[in-house]
Amino acid sequence: MSTARRLPDRLAAEDIESATIRFCGDSGDGMQLAAAQLTHASVHMGNFVCSVPDYPAEIRAPAGSLAGVSGCQVHISSQSPAIPGDRLNALVAMNPAALQANVKDVARNGIIIANADAFTPDELAKVGYRTNPLRDGSLAGFRLFAIPMDSLNRDAVAKLKLTPKEVERCKNFLALGLVCWLYDRALEPILKWIKAKFGSNPAAYGGNSRALKAGYKFGETSDLFAKRYSIPKADLPAGKYRHLTGTDGLLLGLRTAARLAERKMMFSSSPMLPASDMLHRLIEQSDPGVHAIQAEDDAGAAGMALGAAFGGAIGATATSGAGLSQMSAMIGLGMMAELPLVVVDVQRGGPSSGLPTKTEQADLLLALFGRNGESPVPVLAPSSPGDCFATALEAVRIACRFMTPVVVLSDIFLAHGAEPWRIPKASELPAIDAPDATAGEEYHPYGRNAWLARPWVAAGTPGHEHRVGGLEKEVESGAVSYDPVNHERMVQIRAAKVDRLAGDIPPLTVNGPPDGDLLVVSWGSSFATVATAVQRASRRGRAVAHAHLRYLNPLPANTGEILRRYRRVLVPELNRGQLRRLLRSEFHVDAVGLNKVQGRPFLVGEIEAKINEELSVADRRS
């Protein structure tokens, strides 16, 4: 049951557990920026927050067209975990195209805030509206608020000497201010950000801050709204928090790992959205311990990073889409040369250019098997923006300890998503070390330790000169060898080294009963949505459990044992069933899939419905 609390204005706010809000408009309307600042303010207020941007695939789609609609969704909650949200509680539509493209996602009786000034005959005609939906009754199932945002924005900044283009750029903050009032969000963190971002530009600073306050004031003084809402502070564990996107988490993890290893890092990548953001941020941050280089293509980027590893630095690179295919030869070379290389793949819809601004989980089989010859490498996948930090750290640890390339499978949802992240203490971070040549002993470039890792010696080290390359190596000496028996032995050693990693990673854990009707297995960014769906099923008294895989190669040693404890196994994936195929073939379990390839993350309701379906099957068979 909701409760009301008094606020220092005319309308009390009703406490609600969560809200899902989406801003949408043309690609130049600043919708991502407005949503990012709503996220920023909500994190400061102690909420769990998850944001999901939705960029248009075309760079210069015609203004007002469906192809040019750009949006960003924010789910604010007082409960863990942070999920993308299901149906929209509120939609902010800056033009007719934004309304038409997104109205299908609004919950029944949900809020639609539309910029009435943009619903002109010409703009309506661009997207096929024959009548104005703000007036014809077609939105009767929603709580519609048609607000003249253009006019309100112009009035708010009228005293400033702004160009028409500068005035237009403030409109997103007017919409943001109204949403902040509607959902009881503090303006102070946003105003502080505006000052830090635009303080040197008086026009932008004044315009954006005035528009923000004007939107808030409109909500406060207008008679349109009968209700407003508040999301209470979440019960977060004690600690210091910051707002973190998945991209920031990956970069912070890589940079931290380099410091823990006391080595330089060389990060190289080629422009390939959305992975390009990692290179851009590194260049902006100017970390003396990390050298960032733009390569002309993805194969060159991986080659540069691999060369840095041969020189004694940690090599890292990032790509998206077909870029991982282009890197396959260099990953194979890194596996043959046995050098530490971290490859981040920010997955997007494919194949080829596919859906370059939409999310997908379809690169798993490519990461596992997409190289010539027998070339297994460890593969990891983070589960949240905050987990991107821990996974990047773990990838470097594994790459250094086992002297191997490691692939990290992120995706667009994680990269652009954001959440409150507790900054770990230094004592909580893992040690990162690498096998060194033993002092006083004869140096063997391919001699091995207990983990089957060869020593990491920088090229040109006196007394430890050696060469690497793509030709097969002789056991221990590293000399080129064409001996068939030696080749088979080296293939087995390299595979055994990756398999041995299973003894260095945590066992798979289960959230829920240790056996029962159904186990739901997830990987990557679907973690929070699956966890929430399983929690809801468990509240209904069903024996449903959830297991999430961070380590995809090798799988945790107890994976098969856990899978066989349950009558049914369900694997939701944003692909056509890649992990499901692996589990079925490896462990001979009758796993079923829930598969979606629409460029969008799962909704909790979709997974709940599939859980109910599988439980019904289990009941009929019992």
N, C-alpha and C positions, 0 to 999 in steps of 0.2 A: 504494500500500500504506500502511495506517495504521501509526503508530508509537505507543508508549506512553512517558509520562514520569512520573517519580515526583512525587507531591504530598504535602504534610504531613498526609495523613489516611490512612484505611485502604485506599483504592481509587485506583489510578492512572487517569489519564484518557487515553483513546484519541484521538489527533489525527484530526480529520475536516475536510474542506474546507469544508463548510457544513451548516447545519441550518435546517429550517423548522418553527416552533413556533406553535401557535395556542391562545390562551386563549379560553374561551367560557363563558357562563353567562347569568343574567338581566341585564336592562339596568341593574339597580342593584348588580351584583356587582363593579364596578370592573375589568372585564377590559381596557378600553382603557388604564387607568392602569397596570395590571400590565405590559402589553405595552410601553407607553411607557417604563417604567423599565428593562425588559430591553433595549430599544433604546438608552436612555441609557447603561447600563452597557457595552454592547457597543461603542458609539462610543468611549467612554473607553478601551476596551481595544484600539482600533485596527482594528476590523473594518469591512468594508462591511456596511451594514444597510439593509434596506428593510422598512417596516411597512405593513400594509394593514388598517385598521379595517373592521368590518362591523356597522353600527348597525341596529337594528330600525326599520322604517318607521313603526310605530305608537308614539306617545309613551307611552301607558299600556297596553300590551298586558298581559294577565293574567300574573301571576307563574307561572313554570313552564311556560308555553305555548311552542309552536314560534314563534309570532309575536313573542314577547318575547326570543328568544335574541339576545344581543349578543356580538360577538367581535372579536378583533384578531390578525392573523397577523404574525409577525416572521421574516424570513429573515436569518440571520447568516452571513457568508461571509468567507473569506480571499482571495477572487478578485473582480476587477472584471468587469462592472459590477454594481451592486446591483439584484437582481431580486426580484419578489414571492415567488418560490419555487413549486415544483410541488406534488407530493404532500407531505402533512405527515409529518415525522419524529416529531413529538410533538404530541398533542392533550391539553389540560387541560380537562376537562369538569366543571363545577361542579354539574350536575344532569342528570336524564334527558333533558330537552328539548335541552340543549346537546350531549349525546352523539348523540342521534338526528339532529339537524340537521347534524352535522359529521363523523360517522364515515366517510361515503362518501369524504371527502377524505384519509383517512389512508393512507399507503403500506403495502403488505403488510409485515408484521412490524414496523410502526411502533409507537411507544409511545402508550398511552392511560393518562393519569393521571386517575382519576375520584374525585370526592368521594363516597365510599361512604355517608356519613351522609345524603346528599340522596336516595338511591335508596329512598325509602319507598313503600309501596303506593299512597298517594294521588298522589305525584308521578309514579310510573310510569304510573298510569292516565290522567293528564292528556294524555300523548302517545301513548297506545295500546299501551304495553308490557304484555303479559299475564304475562310472567315477567321476572325481574330479569336484564338482560343481563350483569351483573357475575358472575352465578353459573350461567347456563344454558348456557354454552359457545358462545354465538353470536359471541363475540369471540375465538375460538380462533386466528384468523389474525393476531392482534396481540399485542404484549407489554403485558398489562393489569396495572395497579397500582391496586387499589382501596384508597384511603387515607381514613381517617376525618378529613377536614379540619376539620369543625365541632368535633369533640372536641379535636383537637390545638390548634386556634385558641383555644378556651375555656381550655384548660390553660395556654397560653402567656401569656395576659393575665389570669389568675385573680387575681393579686396587685394588679391595678389596679382602681380603683373606676369601672368602665365600665358604662354601661347596656347592656341586651341589643342595642340597635340599634348602639351604638358597637362592641361586640364583633364583631357581624356584619360591620361595615365593614372589619375588619382581615384578614378571611379571604383576600382577594385577595393580600395581601402574604405570607401563609403559602405559598400556591401559588407565588408568585414566588420565594420563598426556596428552595423545593424545586427549581424549574427552574434557578435559579442554581447550585445544587450539581451538578445533573445535567449541565449544560453548562459548568461551570467558569467561571462569571461572577463578577466581583468584587462584593462587597456595598458597598464603601466609597462609590462614587458614588451608590448608591441611598440609603444611610443619610444621606449629606450632603444629598440632595434632601429626604428626610423631615424633617430638622431645619430646613431653610430653609422648607419649606412648613408644617409643623405645630409649629415650635418654640414659638410663643406659646400653643399648646393642649397642655398636658402630657399629657392623656388620649390625644389622637390621636397625638402624637409617641411616647409610650411604647408604646401598643398596636401601632401599625404597625411600629415598629422591633423589638419583641419577636416579633411574628408572623413577620416576615421572617427573623430569626435562627433561630426555631424550625423553620421550613420547611427551612432549610439544614441545621440540626442533625439533623433527622429523616432526610434523605437520607444524611448522614454516618454515622449510627449504625444505621440500619435494615439488615437482611439481605435486604430485598426486591430490591435492585438488584445485578446482577452486573457492570454496566458503567456508566461515565460518560464524558463526551466533552469535548473541548476544540477550539475553532476558533482556529487560530493567527492572530496579528496579520497584517493585510493589508500589502502593500507599497505604502503610500500615498505620494504625492509629498510632499516636505518642505514644511512650513508649519504654520500654526496652524489647528486645526480646531474646529468646534462642531457640535452636534446641530441639524439644521435640518429643519423640515417645509416642505411646499410653501406653506402659508399664510404662514409666517414669511418664506420666501424672497421671495414676492411683495411683502409689506409692506416688507421691508428694501430690496428693489430700488426701490420707489416712493419711499421716504424718502431713500435715497441719491441717486436721480436729482434730487429736488428740491434737495438741497444742492449737487450738481454744477452745476445750472442756476442756482443762487443765486436761487431763487424760492420762494414759499410754495406749498404744495399743499393743495387742498381735496378731501377724500374724503367722499363721501356715498353711503349705500346704505340700502336698505329690508330689514327682516328676511326673508331667503330662504335657507334652509339649502341647501348648506353655506357659501355665500359670506358669511353673517352673521358667521362667525368673524373675518373681516378687520376688520370694524367694531369688534367686541368687543375685539380685540387692540389696535387703534389707540387706543381710548379708555383701555385699561389702561396703555399705554405713555406716553401724554401727551407726545408730541413737539411742542415749540413751533413747529416748522416745518410741521406738518401739522395742519389743522383737520378734525376728524371730526364729521359730522352725520348723524343718523338721519332719513331721509325717510319719508313715509307710504306711498309706493309707488315702484316702480322708475322710472317715467317722471319723477317728481319728483326722484329721486336723480340721474338723468342730467342733468336740467335745472339742478339746483343746481351740479353740477360744471361744466357748460357755461357757466353764468353766471360762475363763478369764473374760467374761462379768458378770458372777455371782460374781466374786471377785471384780468387780468395774472398770475393764478396758474395753476398746472398743475391741471387738473381730472381727477379719477379717481373711478371708481365700480366696483362689483362686484355681480354677480347670479348666479342659477342658474335652471335650469328655464325656465318661461314668462316670467321676468323679462326675459330678453333680447328677447323679442317685444315686451314693453311699452316697452322702451327704443328701439325701432326709429325712432320719429319723432324723438326727440332726437338719435340718432346721425346721422340724415339732416340735421337742422338744423345739427349740428356740421360736417358735411361741406359744407353750403351756406355756412355762415358762415366756414368754414375756420379752425377754432380747435382747439388741442391738447387732446384728450380721450382718456383711457385707460379702456377698458371691459374689466374682467376678468369672464369668464364661467366659473364653476366648473361644468363640465358634470355633469349627473346623468341618470339614466334617465328617459325621457319616453315619450310626450307628456303634457301637462298636469302633474299632480302625479307621475304615473308611479311611478318607484322613487326617491323623494327621498333615500334614503341609500345608493344604489348608483351605481357609476361607469358612464360611457358616453362616446362620442365622437360624438354624433349632432347636434351643433349647427354643424357646419362649413358646410353649405350655408346655414343661417340667417345665420351671421356674414357670409358672402360676399354673399348675395343678398336677405336678408330685410328690404328697405326699399323704399319706393315710388320710382319713377323710376330714373334712372341714378345710383346713389350708391355707387361703389366705395370701400372703405376698406382699409388694410393689415390683415392678419390674421396673428398669430403664435401659436405653440404651444410651451410649454416641454416638455422631455423628462424631467425628473427634479425632485425637490424642490430640489436645488441649482441646477438650471438655471432654476427659477422666478425666482431673484434676477436672473440675467443677462437673462432675457427681459423682466422688468418694466423693467429699466434700458433695454433696447433699445427697448421700446415708447414710453417717455417720450422717448428721443432722437429717434425717428422722428416722433412726434407734434409735437415742437417744431421740428425741422428742416423738416418738410414741411407744417406747419400743417394737421393733419388728425386726426380721430378714429382710434384704433387699437384693435382688438379682440384681446385675449389669451385663448386657449382653454386653460384649465386643466381639471382634472376632479377628482372626489372622491378618486380614487386618489392623485393628486399632492398635493392639498390636505392630506390627513391622513397621507400617507406621510412618512417621515423617512429621513435618511441623514447620514453624516458629510460636512461641507462645509468646504472649505479657504477661509478668510477671505482675500479678495484684498487686495493692497496698493493703496494709493491710486493709484500710478502705473499700475496695470493697468486702471483704470476709464476708460471713454470720456468724451470731452468732450461736454457737452450744451449746445447753443446754439440760438438761434432767430433768424429774420430780423428785423432792426430796420429802422425807417424811416431812410433815408439823411439825415444831417444836412445842412442847407443846401439840400436839393432840395424841390421841390413834393411834398406828400404825396398819394399815391394809395393808398387803402385796399386796392385789389386790383391794385396794381402787383406784379410778380413778379421773383424772382431766377432764377438758373440752374436751381434745382430746381423752378421754377414755384410756389414758396411765396410767399404774400403776407406783408407785414410784420406782426409781432405788436406791437400798440400797445395799452396798457391804456386802457379807456374813460375819457374825461375828460381825457386828456393834452392840455395846452394846444397849440393849433395842429395837433392831429392828431385832432380830433373826427370820429367816424364812427358809422354805425349798422350793425347786423347784423340778420338775420332770415331767415325761410324763403322770402321771395320772391326771384325770380331777380335777379342783380346785373348791372349793366352792367360790361363789361370796364374794368378799372383804377379807374374812379370809385367803383364799388360802389353807385351809385344803382339804385333799382328799375327794371327794364327788362322790357317785354313784347315786345320785338322778337324775332321767331322766329330770325333769323340770329344775333343775339347769344346767344340761349339755346343754340343748337346749338354755338356756339363755346365757351361756358362749360362745357357738358357735356364737350366734347372736352378742354378744358384740365384739368378736374378729374380726368378719367380718365388723361390723359397724366402728370399729377403722380404718381399712384399707380404707373403703369407705370415712371416714371423711377426709382422707388425700387429697381428691380432693379439699377441701376448703383451703388447705395450699400450693397448687402448682399453678403456673401460668396457665392462660387459654391457650388453643390452638390458635396459631396465624396463619394467612394465608399470604403468600407472593404472591401477585397478586390480581386480581379482587375479591371482596367479594362474587360474585356469577358468574355463567357463564356456559360454555360448559363442562369443565373438571377440576376436582381436583385430583392431584396426591399426595397420602399419602405415606410417607416413614418413616422408623425407622432405628436406628443404623447407620452403616457405609455407607449406600447408600445415605446419605444426599447430599453430594457435587455433585455426579453424577446426581442425580435427579434434584437438583437445577439448574445445568447447562443446562440440557435438557429442563426444563421448561422455562428458560430464552430465549433459542433459539426459542422455539415455540411462546413465547410472542412477540418476535421481528417481527414475521411474522403476527402479528395482531390478534392472536387467544386469546380467553378468557380462558386461562389456568392458574391455581393457584397451589401452592405447600404448603402442611402442613406437618410438620415433628413432630413425636411423640418421646419425650424423656421419658415420663411417660407412661408405658404400663399397669400398675396396681397400683392404679386405673387410668383410662383414664381421661384426663382433663374434667371438668364438662360440657364444651360447645362443646364436640366432636360431638355428634349427631346433634346438631343444625347446625354446619358447614358442615357436610357431606350432609345434606339435601338441601343445597343451590345450588348444582351443578347437572347438568343433568347426568353426568357420573363421576364415582370415580374409579381411577386406583391405585392399590397397588403393586409396584415392591418389590420383596423380594427374597433373596437368600435361598429360601426354596420352598415348594410346596403350599404355600398360607396360612400360619398360622395366620397372622394378618388379612388377608382378611376374613377368616372364623369368627374371633371374631367380626369384624365390621358388617358383614352381619347378624350374629345372634343377636348381641346386639342392633343394630340400624335399622335393616331391610332395608338396602340400597343395591342396586344391584351393589356392588363393583366387579370389575374384576381384575384379577391378571396378573402380568408379573413375571414369576418364572424361576429361574435359579439355578441349583444345580451342577455346574461344578467345584467347588472349586476356582472360580475366581470371582472378583467383576464385577459389571455391567460396560459395556461401555456406554458412553453418547449416541452413535449412536443407541444402542439397545433400550434405553428408548425413544429416539426421534421417532424411527420407531413405537413403540407401541402407543405413544401419537398421532401420525398422524392417526393411525388406529382407535383409539377411537374417535377422532374428526370427522372422516369420518362417523362413526356409528351415532354420535350425529347429523351430518348434514342430514343424510338420514331420521332420525326419526323426524326432526323438520318440 
